[in-house]
């Protein structure tokens, strides 16, 4: 069965082509403001050009660190497209780290997972206090993977206070039946090893967030993760009326339910 259309978000969102330039424009303005205020630092966490992160700092001493990992099916985008989404947690006093990472097909998804683990570790070394992880789509997969036993150093893992995977890919096996797999190069072994549904239920609070108007497979993916992790502290929130491209907008709004879920407020 070909599942390419089932996982094709843009084809089913009105005005989908307008979203990436809109995100980039908002991010550029926000980055310029933060740079002018001396509240933006860029750090390398590895040897590759894309192995770098932006660290946005709040006014005053940070309450802790939020890490946001972007999506794009592990095939596109970088941290510079999403800077404006740091606004909500920053206004609540949290520092925000946003990493880029190498993309498929140059690397495999398993390598991207290791890169994000390194990025989280480096960012955690820059900001004291609790860690809260969130990410969208493929980024939701990646932050869920950070809860796998032994993936993060114990002193870092012990600081995680909450994780919010937004519209995550939690079972990668269906992606082998899409045309995207020409770039992802998933096989059965990697799909199983990289699927959060096969991890033990974590003992930190997890809120799986998904838009009510998303493609049915993304509602399924969210539900599957909630079911797999039902032995821990895991809830699934369906945000009504939102699709895959606007479900993340609440991160930029300090009082939104999504932002409050990410920061634990």
URDALIN-V693214 format. One record per helix or strand of 3 or more residues. SS is the DSSP state (helix for helix, strand for strand). FROM is the first residue (numbers start at 0). LEN is the number of residues. If there is no record, write none. Layout:
ss = <SS	SS>
from = <FROM	FROM>
len = <LEN	LEN>
//
This chain:
ss = <helix	helix	strand	strand	strand	helix	helix	strand	helix	strand	helix	helix	strand	helix	helix	helix	helix	strand	helix	strand	helix	helix>
from = <9	15	39	51	63	78	82	94	108	129	137	153	159	172	180	187	195	205	215	233	248	256>
len = <3	21	5	5	6	3	9	5	16	7	8	4	7	5	4	6	3	6	13	6	4	7>
//
